């Protein structure tokens, strides 16, 4: 009996030491969208497609960035000249960084570990902000106007996309423009914060995104209704996608603005701003093959996928709405109307932890 009792107790101890598979932490998938004519960011619950909170940040909020932990969000405000840190678990403003970000901070990106924020400025450079020390540790100068930033999925490289700008930009007295016109992407080594290469684009860069494996950079550019495909290893354009437009549409000058990868990396979605259209391309083909086009709201500007890439969200600032589309069917799933004149533009989907766990703080 004693031996049997001993063996039973030993078995219980051994069972208690077995490492069971860790349960995947529960997350709350939300979309944060800048209402650019205000000083607020709207928080949208994606399960219901309803706004659940409004957060006050700086004037004319623009760019957004979140680390891999998804527990925080950095929002850059153009007119306010500040960057605001948001706790995405509680949806509360934590802190506002009011100095050092230059003229009109734009759309930045943060390293996956949350340590460094690459924050562009209209003055023509990117600041590298150490989020632990809360100080700028490096400046990276480029041609043109600092505007959009794309982080490689593994955090190894950062892609800086300056814009050429136009007369409206040159009239801003604080910028000291015009500047040399950019026709390239600057590639930065995130380990050293130094530019290591450029990828020629032939014209001014606009918004960009990257494939899940980091091998392809997809980018809107000036004077192309569609996007370029850049091989990130070769650092050169390998193909381009062009929208099929009617003769009437071709007669009215437009631009492509806003781009997202969907369907597990197989598709790229992008907008035709003036014609109020969104286009879908199969990027498993080379050059990418157009497989769908459909009307959206007025002047679609930004576009992002859900975390599983099965839903795509299009922001239409001129009609103050957010539209959700099912990737498989290319049909509208829902629509969220914002107050008239609020101008919803740039946005980011965040899978925020529901409970505090190991974070990037």
PyMOL commands that set and color helices and strands:
alter all, ss='L'
color gray80, all
select helices_A, chain A and resi 2-16+167-170+247-250+317-319
alter helices_A, ss='H'
color red, helices_A
select strands_A, chain A and resi 27-35+40-45+50-56+61-65+72-77+82-87+92-97+109-110+116-121+125-130+135-141+145-151+157-163+184-189+194-200+205-210+216-221+226-231+236-242+256-262+267-272+277-282+289-295+300-305+311-316+321-326+331-337+344-353
alter strands_A, ss='S'
color yellow, strands_A
deselect
rebuild
show_as cartoon
